[in-house]
Amino acid sequence: MSSPDRPVAPEPAPESPPEPPESRLVLVVEDSPLNQMIVAAVLAQAGYRTETANNGLEAVMAAQAGGFDLILMDVSMPEMDGLTATRLLRGLPGAAGLVPVVAMTADTGDDDRARCLEAGMNDHVAKPIDRAQLLDTVARWLRPADGPAGVSAASSAPDAAVVEDGVLDREVLPQLERDLGADLLAEVLRQFVDETLERVARIAGQADLAALTREAHTLKSTAGTFGAQALCVAARALEMACRDGAAAEVEALRGDIPRLAGEAIAAYRAAGRLG
């Protein structure tokens, strides 16, 4: 679906022999420092080298210097979104314009995936990030096996895990602990709590719908990453209500989100995850 005058990264083809992961450099483009840290840690455990960019503009500047084997690109970011950045990347000369770009986004519908492909992206992974899905997709583009090219089967959203008590998904934190280690998990969970409290305060006082949409979108992603299921659902509903201009629903959700954030934090403490 990409326009003919914009170069598109080639479909994955068999490599012989495959390069070791430590020789492959991945650019992680993500405006959330927490998501940056988690994605980079998962990739590092698998042996990949990573660099990070905070938005699409930084990603384009980094890609111009070359050297990246793959770009993991968040879609919704300040300064420059991932779709715009990818279109600019595809206009870069030489190898820099052909680096595979994999979208990372919580918007996983067919229309969202089509928009990513139209912009010149090559694949799509759902957020919150599932470790196995992420590594399978990265491996496919960096160490591909024989088989038909195209969007990875792993790019569909993972099945929802069992949710206990409606507040926390009890399977998420143990998996994150296996991925990151106990010390790093404790650090990023504290950062998530601090960041969430600041974001909830901004949501409560924000009148601009565009800014409120961005805050809700990021909260949806980070809450999902840390298993705060009820908070994630409410943030998703707030994002959609903002996009639809549903003023009454926006106000109701803005009033509900601080309570849900408090319940999630209390559940983390009850589970022994916060001091």
NUMI-371878 format. One record per residue (C-alpha): y, z, x; residue in three letters; residue number from 1. Coordinates in Angstrom, 2 decimals. Example, Ala and Ser with C-alpha at 12.3 -4.5 7.8 and 13.67 -1.06 7.14 Angstrom:
BEGIN
SITE        Y        Z        X  marmar  gumi
SITE    -4.50     7.80    12.30     ALA     1
SITE    -1.06     7.14    13.67     SER     2
END
This chain:
BEGIN
SITE        Y        Z        X  marmar  gumi
SITE     0.00     0.00     0.00     MET     1
SITE     2.27     0.09     3.07     SER     2
SITE     4.87    -2.66     3.27     SER     3
SITE     3.87    -5.53     5.57     PRO     4
SITE     6.84    -5.13     7.93     ASP     5
SITE     6.00    -1.55     8.81     ARG     6
SITE     3.23    -0.98    11.40     PRO     7
SITE     0.43     1.24    10.21     VAL     8
SITE    -1.91     3.24    12.39     ALA     9
SITE    -5.31     1.61    12.74     PRO    10
SITE    -8.28     2.79    10.74     GLU    11
SITE   -10.57     5.08    12.73     PRO    12
SITE   -13.13     3.26    14.83     ALA    13
SITE   -16.05     4.53    16.92     PRO    14
SITE   -15.21     5.78    20.39     GLU    15
SITE   -17.69     5.70    23.24     SER    16
SITE   -17.91     8.26    24.66     PRO    17
SITE   -15.69    10.61    22.57     PRO    18
SITE   -12.98    12.43    24.47     GLU    19
SITE   -13.32    16.22    24.64     PRO    20
SITE   -11.06    18.08    22.18     PRO    21
SITE    -9.00    19.66    24.96     GLU    22
SITE    -7.79    16.21    25.99     SER    23
SITE    -6.34    15.51    22.52     ARG    24
SITE    -2.81    16.57    21.61     LEU    25
SITE    -1.89    17.24    17.96     VAL    26
SITE     1.65    17.62    16.64     LEU    27
SITE     1.79    20.18    13.81     VAL    28
SITE     4.84    19.54    11.63     VAL    29
SITE     5.45    22.46     9.26     GLU    30
SITE     8.56    24.35     8.20     ASP    31
SITE     6.72    27.64     7.65     SER    32
SITE     6.22    29.53    10.95     PRO    33
SITE     3.21    31.26     9.39     LEU    34
SITE     1.51    27.99     8.50     ASN    35
SITE     2.38    26.61    11.94     GLN    36
SITE     0.70    29.58    13.58     MET    37
SITE    -2.44    29.40    11.45     ILE    38
SITE    -2.96    25.65    11.82     VAL    39
SITE    -2.31    25.80    15.56     ALA    40
SITE    -4.72    28.73    15.96     ALA    41
SITE    -7.50    26.95    14.05     VAL    42
SITE    -7.03    23.83    16.17     LEU    43
SITE    -6.88    25.83    19.41     ALA    44
SITE   -10.17    27.53    18.56     GLN    45
SITE   -11.71    24.07    18.21     ALA    46
SITE   -10.37    23.09    21.62     GLY    47
SITE    -7.37    20.94    20.70     TYR    48
SITE    -3.95    21.21    22.31     ARG    49
SITE    -1.01    21.51    19.90     THR    50
SITE     2.75    21.28    19.78     GLU    51
SITE     4.86    22.15    16.74     THR    52
SITE     7.89    20.77    14.94     ALA    53
SITE     9.82    22.52    12.17     ASN    54
SITE    10.76    19.47    10.10     ASN    55
SITE    10.49    15.72     9.92     GLY    56
SITE    13.52    15.09    12.11     LEU    57
SITE    12.05    17.17    14.93     GLU    58
SITE     8.73    15.35    14.45     ALA    59
SITE    10.34    11.93    14.89     VAL    60
SITE    12.17    13.10    18.01     MET    61
SITE     8.97    14.54    19.47     ALA    62
SITE     6.94    11.43    18.63     ALA    63
SITE     9.46     9.18    20.36     GLN    64
SITE     8.52    10.83    23.64     ALA    65
SITE     4.89     9.82    23.04     GLY    66
SITE     1.67    11.52    24.08     GLY    67
SITE     0.38    12.62    20.66     PHE    68
SITE    -3.06    11.61    19.41     ASP    69
SITE    -2.53    12.84    15.83     LEU    70
SITE     0.28    14.21    13.68     ILE    71
SITE    -0.35    16.76    10.92     LEU    72
SITE     2.66    16.38     8.64     MET    73
SITE     3.84    18.75     5.92     ASP    74
SITE     5.38    16.77     3.08     VAL    75
SITE     8.08    19.07     1.67     SER    76
SITE    10.46    20.26     4.41     MET    77
SITE    14.21    20.81     4.89     PRO    78
SITE    16.34    18.49     7.04     GLU    79
SITE    13.85    15.63     6.62     MET    80
SITE    10.70    15.53     4.49     ASP    81
SITE     7.36    14.29     5.74     GLY    82
SITE     7.42    11.02     3.80     LEU    83
SITE    10.77     9.98     5.26     THR    84
SITE     9.67    11.07     8.74     ALA    85
SITE     6.49     9.01     8.50     THR    86
SITE     8.41     5.91     7.46     ARG    87
SITE    10.62     6.35    10.53     LEU    88
SITE     7.59     6.97    12.74     LEU    89
SITE     6.05     3.71    11.60     ARG    90
SITE     9.18     1.94    12.81     GLY    91
SITE     8.84     3.27    16.36     LEU    92
SITE     7.84     0.70    18.98     PRO    93
SITE     4.52     0.69    20.78     GLY    94
SITE     1.85     3.38    20.56     ALA    95
SITE     4.24     5.98    19.10     ALA    96
SITE     4.44     3.99    15.87     GLY    97
SITE     0.66     3.80    15.53     LEU    98
SITE    -0.30     7.48    15.84     VAL    99
SITE    -2.38     8.56    12.82     PRO   100
SITE    -0.48    10.84    10.42     VAL   101
SITE    -2.34    13.23     8.12     VAL   102
SITE    -0.38    14.77     5.26     ALA   103
SITE    -0.61    18.52     4.63     MET   104
SITE     0.54    19.35     1.12     THR   105
SITE    -0.20    21.55    -1.87     ALA   106
SITE     0.48    18.55    -4.14     ASP   107
SITE    -2.97    16.97    -4.35     THR   108
SITE    -2.84    14.67    -7.37     GLY   109
SITE    -3.60    10.96    -7.20     ASP   110
SITE     0.11    10.09    -7.45     ASP   111
SITE     0.92    12.47    -4.58     ASP   112
SITE    -1.80    10.93    -2.42     ARG   113
SITE    -0.55     7.43    -3.26     ALA   114
SITE     2.98     8.39    -2.20     ARG   115
SITE     1.63     9.61     1.14     CYS   116
SITE    -0.27     6.38     1.76     LEU   117
SITE     2.71     4.29     0.68     GLU   118
SITE     4.86     6.07     3.27     ALA   119
SITE     2.40     5.07     5.99     GLY   120
SITE     0.29     8.22     6.20     MET   121
SITE    -3.40     7.76     6.89     ASN   122
SITE    -5.04    10.75     5.26     ASP   123
SITE    -4.39    13.88     3.23     HIS   124
SITE    -5.51    17.52     3.43     VAL   125
SITE    -4.79    20.13     0.78     ALA   126
SITE    -2.83    23.34     1.26     LYS   127
SITE    -3.56    26.18     1.54     PRO   128
SITE    -5.42    24.89     4.56     ILE   129
SITE    -9.19    25.13     4.48     ASP   130
SITE   -10.53    25.45     8.04     ARG   131
SITE   -13.59    23.24     7.61     ALA   132
SITE   -11.64    20.55     5.76     GLN   133
SITE    -8.89    20.52     8.39     LEU   134
SITE   -11.27    20.28    11.33     LEU   135
SITE   -13.42    17.65     9.64     ASP   136
SITE   -10.36    15.49     9.01     THR   137
SITE    -8.93    15.97    12.50     VAL   138
SITE   -12.31    15.15    14.05     ALA   139
SITE   -12.58    12.03    11.91     ARG   140
SITE    -9.35    10.64    13.29     TRP   141
SITE    -9.79    11.84    16.88     LEU   142
SITE   -13.56    11.66    17.31     ARG   143
SITE   -14.56     9.31    14.48     PRO   144
SITE   -18.14     8.40    13.70     ALA   145
SITE   -19.44     5.07    12.46     ASP   146
SITE   -18.83     4.54     8.78     GLY   147
SITE   -16.41     3.04     6.30     PRO   148
SITE   -12.75     3.58     7.00     ALA   149
SITE   -10.25     4.91     4.52     GLY   150
SITE    -9.11     8.24     3.18     VAL   151
SITE   -11.49    11.00     4.14     SER   152
SITE   -13.76    12.47     1.48     ALA   153
SITE   -12.69    15.83     2.86     ALA   154
SITE    -9.13    15.18     1.72     SER   155
SITE    -9.86    16.27    -1.83     SER   156
SITE    -8.79    19.80    -2.70     ALA   157
SITE   -11.39    22.47    -1.92     PRO   158
SITE   -13.04    24.25    -4.82     ASP   159
SITE   -11.23    27.39    -5.89     ALA   160
SITE   -12.83    30.51    -4.49     ALA   161
SITE   -13.82    33.42    -6.67     VAL   162
SITE   -10.80    35.54    -7.58     VAL   163
SITE   -11.31    39.24    -8.02     GLU   164
SITE    -8.89    41.19   -10.26     ASP   165
SITE    -6.55    38.19   -10.50     GLY   166
SITE    -4.32    39.44    -7.68     VAL   167
SITE    -6.14    38.52    -4.44     LEU   168
SITE    -8.80    36.03    -3.58     ASP   169
SITE   -11.07    38.43    -1.70     ARG   170
SITE   -12.71    35.67     0.34     GLU   171
SITE    -9.55    34.41     2.04     VAL   172
SITE    -8.69    37.24     4.43     LEU   173
SITE   -12.21    37.63     5.85     PRO   174
SITE   -12.25    33.89     6.56     GLN   175
SITE    -8.82    34.07     8.19     LEU   176
SITE   -10.06    36.98    10.31     GLU   177
SITE   -12.98    34.84    11.50     ARG   178
SITE   -10.59    31.97    12.26     ASP   179
SITE    -7.77    33.92    13.90     LEU   180
SITE    -9.22    37.23    15.02     GLY   181
SITE    -8.29    40.64    13.66     ALA   182
SITE    -5.18    41.17    15.81     ASP   183
SITE    -3.58    37.82    15.06     LEU   184
SITE    -4.41    38.12    11.36     LEU   185
SITE    -2.72    41.53    11.21     ALA   186
SITE     0.36    40.06    12.88     GLU   187
SITE     0.67    37.01    10.62     VAL   188
SITE    -0.07    39.05     7.49     LEU   189
SITE     2.81    41.41     8.35     ARG   190
SITE     5.02    38.36     8.89     GLN   191
SITE     3.92    36.94     5.56     PHE   192
SITE     4.81    40.16     3.77     VAL   193
SITE     8.24    40.36     5.41     ASP   194
SITE     8.92    36.68     4.74     GLU   195
SITE     7.74    37.00     1.13     THR   196
SITE    10.00    39.97     0.41     LEU   197
SITE    12.99    38.01     1.74     GLU   198
SITE    11.98    34.91    -0.22     ARG   199
SITE    11.47    36.86    -3.46     VAL   200
SITE    14.97    38.32    -3.07     ALA   201
SITE    16.39    34.82    -2.62     ARG   202
SITE    14.48    33.56    -5.66     ILE   203
SITE    15.88    36.41    -7.76     ALA   204
SITE    19.45    35.56    -6.78     GLY   205
SITE    19.28    31.77    -6.45     GLN   206
SITE    21.12    29.71    -9.07     ALA   207
SITE    20.74    26.25    -7.55     ASP   208
SITE    17.62    24.58    -8.97     LEU   209
SITE    17.01    22.38    -5.93     ALA   210
SITE    17.08    25.38    -3.58     ALA   211
SITE    14.95    27.39    -6.00     LEU   212
SITE    12.39    24.57    -6.08     THR   213
SITE    12.12    24.63    -2.28     ARG   214
SITE    11.70    28.40    -2.22     GLU   215
SITE     9.00    28.26    -4.90     ALA   216
SITE     7.19    25.43    -3.10     HIS   217
SITE     7.02    27.37     0.16     THR   218
SITE     5.99    30.58    -1.59     LEU   219
SITE     3.22    28.68    -3.37     LYS   220
SITE     1.89    27.46    -0.03     SER   221
SITE     2.09    30.71     1.93     THR   222
SITE     0.79    32.86    -0.93     ALA   223
SITE    -2.20    30.54    -1.23     GLY   224
SITE    -2.81    30.71     2.51     THR   225
SITE    -3.10    34.50     2.37     PHE   226
SITE    -5.08    34.66    -0.85     GLY   227
SITE    -2.29    36.04    -3.06     ALA   228
SITE    -3.71    34.07    -5.96     GLN   229
SITE    -1.62    35.35    -8.88     ALA   230
SITE     1.58    35.02    -6.86     LEU   231
SITE     0.60    31.49    -5.81     CYS   232
SITE    -0.02    30.48    -9.44     VAL   233
SITE     3.35    31.87   -10.54     ALA   234
SITE     5.17    30.16    -7.67     ALA   235
SITE     3.53    26.85    -8.58     ARG   236
SITE     4.61    27.33   -12.20     ALA   237
SITE     8.16    28.15   -11.08     LEU   238
SITE     8.30    25.02    -8.92     GLU   239
SITE     7.20    22.85   -11.84     MET   240
SITE     9.60    24.56   -14.26     ALA   241
SITE    12.47    23.91   -11.85     CYS   242
SITE    11.49    20.24   -11.54     ARG   243
SITE    11.31    19.96   -15.34     ASP   244
SITE    14.61    21.78   -15.89     GLY   245
SITE    12.90    24.33   -18.17     ALA   246
SITE    15.58    27.02   -17.95     ALA   247
SITE    13.88    29.66   -20.10     ALA   248
SITE    10.61    29.36   -18.17     GLU   249
SITE    12.46    29.48   -14.85     VAL   250
SITE    14.13    32.75   -15.81     GLU   251
SITE    10.89    34.29   -17.06     ALA   252
SITE     9.05    33.39   -13.86     LEU   253
SITE    11.89    34.59   -11.65     ARG   254
SITE    11.57    37.94   -13.34     GLY   255
SITE     7.79    38.02   -12.93     ASP   256
SITE     7.47    36.98    -9.28     ILE   257
SITE     8.81    40.24    -7.74     PRO   258
SITE     6.17    42.21    -9.66     ARG   259
SITE     3.39    39.86    -8.56     LEU   260
SITE     4.55    40.02    -4.95     ALA   261
SITE     4.51    43.81    -5.13     GLY   262
SITE     1.00    43.80    -6.59     GLU   263
SITE    -0.25    41.50    -3.82     ALA   264
SITE     1.24    43.71    -1.10     ILE   265
SITE    -0.27    46.80    -2.73     ALA   266
SITE    -3.65    45.05    -2.84     ALA   267
SITE    -3.43    44.23     0.88     TYR   268
SITE    -2.75    47.88     1.59     ARG   269
SITE    -5.59    49.04    -0.66     ALA   270
SITE    -7.89    46.69     1.25     ALA   271
SITE    -6.83    48.27     4.54     GLY   272
SITE    -5.05    45.13     5.74     ARG   273
SITE    -1.56    46.64     6.02     LEU   274
SITE    -0.49    49.91     7.57     GLY   275
END
